[in-house]
């Protein structure tokens, strides 16, 4: 519980510091011009990402000989997302998902399916990010910041070297990495990675448009993935503070103000929370939902 309050304080402190550092009035101006049409598109894109990620988890579990239907995968994914948003670290919901899926197999394999699916998601967004950086280096008119692009490529290369060395030193991790590579080579996982990444990027882009901020095409595949990656820092609640901080630091690169970045980050934080609210109904009425799903399955036979 102490960790929860520490992370909550970190998130609140970061938000307050960012608002003090930038112009609170300009952030408020952006939020006041909120467009419901763009906000709705952001919620729809985020929801579509959840549907595709739940399907990816179902396929990942199947490769580990864990069988459950899509309705179970989607239901558990929604619950995990909501738990991750209200508890610190960004993983408690996934641990719960692994335990509940463990009823259909042993806990080790169910945990591997959850962990592998999350990593596949990060690999997909990093692959899109890598393509965006390469495109920016070849066609600088879209994103003319070679120093940032080269720095990012160097960091990615170092990360690959570190992962390779760890895989060689620890055979168990090496086997897991090989498992991820085999999955990533399958067409279905490549397509799902592209779909989920595109939906997440569209979700943040639409959130920015909702507060009157236009992210140029050259920054879509670079700036947004970096902002989304910042949400993975565990010392926060649902990425609050780090997401807005990354946006505030990166938005000036694309000709937007830090205040615009904070407003976009705050809006996206609200969007992902709204998009996860179906989990509340699942938690409040689990029996009726189970009965409905069972009835639907029987009628389809």
N, C-alpha and C positions, 0 to 999 in steps of 0.2 A: 504494500500500500504506500510505503514511503516513496518507492520509485515512481508511482503514479503521480504523487504530488510534486516530486522533483521535475518530472517531464512536463507537467501542467504549468508549473512556474516558468520553466524554460520557454515554452511556447508563448505564454502571456508576456514574458519579459522581452522576447524577440519582437513580438508584434508592437509593443509599446515603444521599444527602441527604434524600430523602423518608422513608426509614425512620428516620433520626435525628430528623427534624422531627416525625413522628407517633409512634405507639406501636407499636414492633416486636412486642411481645407480643400486642397486639390484632390486628395483621395476621396473625400466626401462628395465632391462635385462629380467625380466619375461614377460613384455608386448611386448618386441621385438620378443619373440619366439611364438607369438600368432598363434595357430592352427585354421585354418578356418573350419576344419572338426568338432572339438569340439565346436567351436563357433556356427556353424550351428545347431548342436544338442541342444545346450543351447537355441537358439532362437525357435526351434521347440518345445522343452519341455515347454517353457514359453508360447508359443502360445496355446499349448494343455491345459495348465492350465487355460488360459483365456476362452477357449471354454467350459470347464467343469464348471467354475465358473458362466458363463453366463447361463448355463442350470440350475445350482443350484438356481440362482436368479429367473428364470422363474418358477420353482417349488415352491419356497418360496412364490412368489407373488400369485401363484394359491391358496395356502392354505389360503390366505387372500382375496380370491375372486377377484383377479385382473388378468385379462386375456390379455395376449399379446403373439405373436408368438416368436419363437426362434430367428428369424432374427432381430426383434426389440431388444430383450435382448442382443444379441451379439453386435449389433451396439452401443447401449447405454453403454455397458460395455467397449468397446474400447474407446469411447469418454471420459468416466469417468476416465479410466486409464491414458490417455494422460493428461487430466486436472490435475489429482493428481500429475503427474510428474513435471509439470511446475509451479504449485502453491503450496504455503506452507501448511503444516498441514496434508496432505494426505487424506483429506475428501472433498475438494471443488467439485471434480468430482462426488463423491457419492451424494452430495447435488443436483447437477445438474441432475443426474440420477433420483433422487427421484421426482424432479419437473417435469421432462419430462414424467415420468411414471404416475405422478399424473393426466395427461390428460385422462388416462384410468380408474381412480378411484379418491377418495379423497386423498389429500396430506398426511394426517396422515397415512393411510394404505400403501401408496407407500413408505413413509419414513421408516415405520416399516419393509417393505420387504427388502429395501436396507440395513438397519442397521442389521437386522437379518441375512441376507446373509453374510455380512462381519464378524459378530461374529461367524457364523457357520464355516467360513474359519479358524478363529483363534482357535476355539475349535478343529478343525480337526488337525491342525499343532501341537497344544499343546498335543493332544492325542498321535500323533505319537512320539512326544518328550518324553512324559511320558513313553511310551512303550520302547523307546530307553534307557532311564535312568534305568528302571527296568531290562532290559536285561543286561545292563552294570554291575549292582550290582550282578546279578546272574551268569554272565559269564564275569568276569573282564578281561579276556584275550583280549577281543575286545576293551575295554575302561577302563583301570585300574586307575580310578580317583574317588575313593569313596567319598572323601570330596566334590568335585563338585557335584556329583550325589545326595548326601544326602542334600546338600544345596538347590539344585534345587527342590527336593521333598518337603522340608520344605516351600519353597516359594510358590509352587503350593498349598500346603495344606492351608497356610495362605490366599491365594487368594480365595480359595473355602469358607473358613470361612467368609471372608469379604463379598463376594457376597451373602452368605446365610443370614448374618445379615442385609445387605441392603435390601434384598428381603423381609425379615420379617418386616422391619421398613417402607418400602415404597410399598404398595400393587400394585401400577401400575408397578413397576419394577419387583415385584414378579410374576405378571401375565405374563410379557414378558419373564422372565426366564423359567417359566413353558412351555410357547409356544416354546422356543428354545429346551427344553428337549424333548418335544413331537416330534418335527421335527427330532432331532438327533436320535431318536429311530426308525425312518423309514429306511428301507434298502436302498432306493434310495439315501438318504442324507448321509448315512454312506459310500456307495460306491463312491459317488461324492467327499466326503471329502478325502477319501484315494487316489483317482485319482489326485485331485488337489494338495494335499500335496506331493505326489510322483513326480508329474511334476515339482513343485517348487524346491524340493530338487534336482532332477536330473538337473534342469536348473542351479542351483548354482554349483553343482558338475562338470558339463560340462564346466562351465566358469572357474573353477579352473584348470581343465585339459587343457583348451585352453592356459593357461599361464604356463604350465609345472608343476602344483601342483597336487599331488595325495592325496586325503583325504581318509584315511583308513576306511574300512567298519564300524569299531567300532565308528567312529565319525560322520557318515552320519546322524544318527537320533538324534544326540545331538548337535554337533557343528553347523551344517547348520541351523536347526530350531532356535537356539539362534541368529545367525547372521541375519536371516530373521526377527525375532522379533524385533531386534534393529532398523530396518527400520521404525517401527511404532512410534518411538519417534517424536512428532510433531515439535520440534524445528529444522527443517531442510527442505530442498527441496528434495523430493523423497528419503529420507533416506540417502542422500549423507553425508558422514562424520561419522555418527553413524554406518552404515554398515561396512565401512572400519575399524573403530575403534574396533568394536566387533571382526571382523576377525583377526585384528592385535593382539588383546589380547588373543584370543582363539586358534589360529593356533599353537602356541608353545606347547600347551597341546598335540597335535597330531603329534608332531615332525616336524612341518613346521615352517618357520621363520615368523616374523611379516610382513616382506616385501612381502612374498608370500600371506599373508592374505590380505594386501592392494591391491596388483595386482589383486587378485581374486575378491575382492569387486568392484573395479573399472570396471573390465570386465563385471561383472554381472549388474552393473548399466547401462553400455552401452547396454547390451543385452535387458534389460526390456524396454529401450527407443526405440530400434529398433523394438522390438516385438509389440510396441504400435503404430507404424507409420501408420498402416492401418486407424487409426482414422483421419489422415490428409486428406486422400481421401474421407472419409465419410463426413467430415466437408466442403471440397471444392466442392464436387459434391453431395449434399444431395438429390436434386430433381431427378437426373438421377438414383441414387441408389434406391430411393423410387419407381420410375417407374419400374425399373428392378425387384425389389422384388415383386411388385404387379403383374407384368406379370407372374412371376414364380408361385405365389400362384394360379392365375387363371388357368394356364396351368396344375397345379397339381390336380385341381378339376375335 
